[in-house]
Amino acid sequence: MSDETNLRVPIAPQQVDAPLTRMAIFLVLVVSDADGAMDTVRDVVSGIDDLVKNVAIRDLTGHLSCTVGIGARVWQQLTGRALPAELHPFREVVGARHTAVATPGDVLFHIRSERADLCIELEKQILQAFGESVTVADETQGFRYFDTRDLLGFVDGTANPVGPDLPEATLVGDEDPNYAGGSYVVVQKYTHPLAMWQQLTTEQQEAVIGRRKLDNIELDDAVSGQKSHKTLSTIVDDLGEHDILRDNMPFASPGQGIYGTYFIGYTRHLWVIERMLERMFVGDPPGLHDRLLDFSAVQTGATFFAPSVSLLAAIADAAPSATAAN
């Protein structure tokens, strides 16, 4: 298929492996308890394809895409279906010094594009369609920073799976056939005290991250004692290494002294990210937490399930205020 033909339609919704882009919006919403709110939300999320097309057609080279995630609190009422096997509200992880907090979130929109205006226009149309049926719990605009680095200066997302490993790591399969093709999504918002970080030498920063800063080459894992972020966030068991897909982005407001990283992880198995967070916040061994957390203050934490595009469209047929499970 020619490049020209590829530009005839936008990227399909729920494509978790959509291309990395220069801009993203992470929009987390809470559904109102008011009468009719759930029905409005159902109509909007099941019809997201039309909203994306309406904006994307203005510039197909902008690679606009949108992934919708639904939280456990509203899943059954919104979809009329049983919960996916691993879906539950975000579980706080309490360490000796740092806590991965849980914050409200019923619906997630992960909007990506090469153009900021396309992202903002799609977000505007989504919120207009919702009206008063939702409130905004968090809205973060992320940007691509140089060669996919975070604001700490290190390349982010190097360990992402590629090729056939990508769907294997991110999409539910036969283990939960009713939800095959969907993906669990965890989001967290971290802010960085850059002045403190910049007091470290480059060698000290590299020891925290587990990679060289300039060329991104991995450093050897510690054989004992304090482990690097790279090691603690890598989950290995008897079945091998369990990958996730990260599409993290920096965000910043220099005038307010705000610099941060928005973590978003897509995974076939929610337990993989939960194990990762436990290793980071509690430590491995316990007490030796991820030193990156000393320079990364977590502000939010929420878990969602991004259903396949066909399942997302099908929830339009769910009975209003449905609570029955299949």
Residue pairs with C-beta under 8 A, 6 or more apart in sequence:
7 60
7 61
8 60
9 53
9 60
10 52
10 53
10 56
10 57
10 60
10 64
10 65
11 18
11 19
11 52
11 56
11 63
11 64
11 65
12 49
12 65
12 309
13 48
13 49
13 52
13 65
13 66
13 67
13 68
13 309
13 312
14 67
14 68
14 182
14 306
14 307
14 308
14 309
14 312
15 65
15 67
15 309
16 67
16 170
16 171
16 183
16 245
16 266
16 306
17 166
17 167
17 170
17 245
18 63
18 65
18 67
18 112
19 63
19 112
20 144
20 148
20 157
20 247
21 63
21 65
21 112
21 113
21 114
21 144
22 113
22 114
22 115
22 116
22 143
22 144
23 112
23 113
23 114
23 115
23 116
23 119
23 141
23 142
23 143
23 144
24 110
24 111
24 112
24 113
24 119
24 141
24 142
24 143
24 247
24 249
24 262
25 109
25 110
25 111
25 119
25 120
25 122
25 123
25 139
25 140
25 141
25 142
26 108
26 109
26 110
26 111
26 138
26 139
26 140
26 142
26 187
26 189
26 249
26 262
26 264
27 108
27 109
27 111
27 123
27 126
27 136
27 138
27 139
28 104
28 105
28 107
28 108
28 136
28 137
28 138
28 139
28 187
28 300
28 302
29 105
29 106
29 107
29 108
29 109
29 130
29 134
29 135
29 136
29 137
30 104
30 105
30 106
30 134
30 135
30 136
30 137
31 37
31 38
31 41
31 74
31 78
31 106
31 107
31 133
31 134
32 132
32 133
32 134
32 135
34 132
34 133
36 133
37 132
37 133
37 134
38 74
38 77
38 78
38 133
38 320
38 321
39 320
39 321
40 129
40 130
40 131
40 133
41 74
41 78
41 107
41 130
41 133
41 134
42 78
42 315
42 316
42 318
42 320
43 129
43 316
44 51
44 126
44 129
44 130
45 68
45 70
45 78
45 107
45 312
45 315
46 312
46 313
46 314
46 315
46 316
47 313
47 316
48 66
48 68
48 126
48 312
49 309
49 313
51 66
51 122
51 125
51 126
51 129
52 64
52 65
52 66
52 122
54 125
55 64
55 118
55 121
55 122
55 125
56 62
56 64
56 118
58 118
58 121
59 115
59 118
61 114
62 113
62 114
62 115
62 118
63 112
63 113
63 114
64 111
64 112
64 113
64 115
64 118
64 119
64 122
65 111
65 112
65 113
66 109
66 110
66 111
66 112
66 122
67 108
67 109
67 110
67 185
67 306
68 107
68 108
68 109
68 110
68 306
68 307
68 312
69 107
69 108
69 110
69 185
69 304
69 305
69 306
70 78
70 79
70 106
70 107
70 108
70 304
70 305
70 306
70 307
71 89
71 105
71 106
71 107
71 108
71 302
71 303
71 304
71 305
72 83
72 87
72 88
72 89
72 303
72 305
73 89
73 106
74 106
74 107
75 81
75 83
75 84
75 87
75 305
76 82
76 83
76 322
76 323
76 325
77 321
77 322
77 323
78 315
78 318
79 307
79 311
79 315
79 318
79 322
80 315
80 318
80 319
80 322
80 323
80 324
80 325
80 326
81 178
81 315
81 318
81 325
81 326
82 178
82 325
82 326
83 325
84 172
84 176
84 178
84 179
84 182
84 184
84 305
85 175
85 176
85 179
86 176
86 184
86 269
86 270
86 271
87 184
87 270
87 303
87 305
88 270
88 303
89 102
89 303
90 102
90 103
90 105
90 186
90 301
90 302
90 303
91 102
91 274
92 99
92 100
92 101
92 102
92 301
93 99
93 100
93 274
93 277
93 278
93 280
93 281
93 282
94 100
94 281
94 282
95 281
95 282
95 283
95 289
95 293
96 282
96 283
96 286
96 287
96 289
97 289
97 293
97 294
98 281
98 289
98 293
98 294
98 298
99 281
99 298
100 188
100 277
100 280
100 281
100 298
100 301
101 298
101 299
101 300
101 301
102 301
102 302
103 137
103 138
103 299
103 300
103 301
103 302
104 137
104 302
105 137
105 138
105 187
105 300
105 302
105 303
105 304
106 134
107 134
107 304
108 185
108 187
108 302
108 304
108 306
109 123
109 126
110 185
110 247
110 264
111 119
111 122
111 123
112 119
112 247
113 119
113 122
116 141
119 141
123 139
127 134
127 136
137 300
137 302
138 189
138 300
140 189
140 251
140 262
141 251
142 248
142 249
142 250
142 251
142 262
143 249
143 250
143 251
143 252
144 249
144 250
145 151
145 250
147 155
148 155
148 156
148 157
149 155
149 156
149 250
150 156
150 248
150 250
150 261
151 192
151 194
151 250
151 252
151 259
151 260
151 261
152 192
152 194
152 197
152 205
152 209
152 261
152 295
153 205
153 213
154 205
154 209
154 211
154 213
154 216
155 211
155 216
156 246
156 248
156 261
157 246
157 247
157 248
158 211
158 216
159 230
159 234
159 243
159 246
160 166
160 243
160 245
160 246
161 168
161 169
161 170
161 243
161 245
165 243
166 245
168 268
169 242
169 243
169 244
169 245
169 267
169 268
170 183
170 244
170 245
170 266
170 267
170 268
171 180
171 181
171 182
171 183
171 268
172 179
172 180
172 181
172 182
172 183
172 184
172 268
173 180
173 268
174 180
178 326
179 305
179 307
179 308
179 311
180 308
181 307
181 308
181 310
181 311
182 305
182 306
182 307
182 308
182 311
183 266
183 267
183 268
183 305
183 306
184 266
184 267
184 268
184 269
184 270
184 273
184 303
184 304
184 305
184 306
185 264
185 265
185 266
185 267
185 303
185 304
185 305
185 306
186 263
186 264
186 265
186 267
186 270
186 273
186 301
186 302
186 303
186 304
187 262
187 263
187 264
187 265
187 300
187 301
187 302
187 304
188 262
188 263
188 298
188 299
188 300
188 301
189 251
189 260
189 262
189 263
189 298
189 299
189 300
190 260
190 261
190 262
190 263
190 296
190 297
190 298
190 299
191 258
191 259
191 260
191 296
191 297
191 299
192 259
192 260
192 261
192 295
192 296
192 297
193 295
193 297
194 259
196 294
196 295
197 205
197 295
200 208
202 213
205 213
206 212
206 213
206 219
207 219
207 228
208 228
208 229
208 291
208 292
208 295
209 228
209 229
209 230
209 292
210 218
210 219
210 221
210 228
210 229
210 230
210 231
211 217
211 218
211 219
211 230
212 219
218 230
219 228
219 230
221 227
221 228
221 230
221 231
222 228
222 231
225 288
226 288
226 291
227 284
227 288
227 290
228 291
229 280
229 290
229 291
229 292
232 276
232 279
232 280
232 283
232 284
232 290
233 276
233 279
233 280
233 290
234 241
235 241
235 242
235 272
235 275
235 276
235 279
236 242
242 269
242 272
244 265
244 266
244 267
244 272
244 273
244 276
245 265
245 266
245 267
246 263
246 264
246 265
247 264
247 266
248 261
248 262
248 263
248 264
249 261
249 262
249 264
250 259
250 260
250 261
250 262
251 258
251 259
251 260
251 261
251 262
252 258
252 259
252 260
260 299
261 296
265 273
266 306
267 273
270 303
279 290
280 289
280 290
280 292
280 293
281 289
281 290
281 293
282 289
283 289
283 290
307 315
